[in-house]
C-alpha cells in the first residue's frame, strides 16, 4: 500500500468520531428536474431526505498527517532531483570516456603512420597547397600525438 494511501486511511480513521451530518433534500420540480438542497422551495412537487456524505472537521491529527505528507513529498522530490543529477553526471562521464577513447584511437593511428617512415604532406596555411612535411614538423607532430595519447589513453 502506498505511503499516500496509508496517510489518507490514517486521517479518515482518526477523524471518524468527529463526523458531522448535514440534512440534504432531493427536490423535484414540476418539470421533473432534480436538485439537492438543505430545504426545498415551495414549488417542489416531490421531496425526499437523503443521507449526505459526512463532513469531516479538521483536527490536530489530520493537520499533522498533512504536514507529514508534505514533508514526505519534499523529501521525495529532493531524492528525485539528486538521482537525476547523478544520472546526468554519469552520462557526462560516459560521454567523456567515449570521446577520450576515440581521441586515443585516432592519435595512435596517426602516430603509427608518422612513424612508418612514409613521406607526408601538409596543407600550407598561407597558400593552401600541399607541401612535403620536413623532419622538424614530423617530430613536432609525433611529440604532440604522444602528449594526446598520454592524456586520453588510460
Helices and strands as residue ranges (DSSP letters): H 3-14, G 16-18, E 19-20, E 23-28, E 34-37, E 46-51, E 55-56, H 60-115, E 121-123, E 130-132, H 135-152
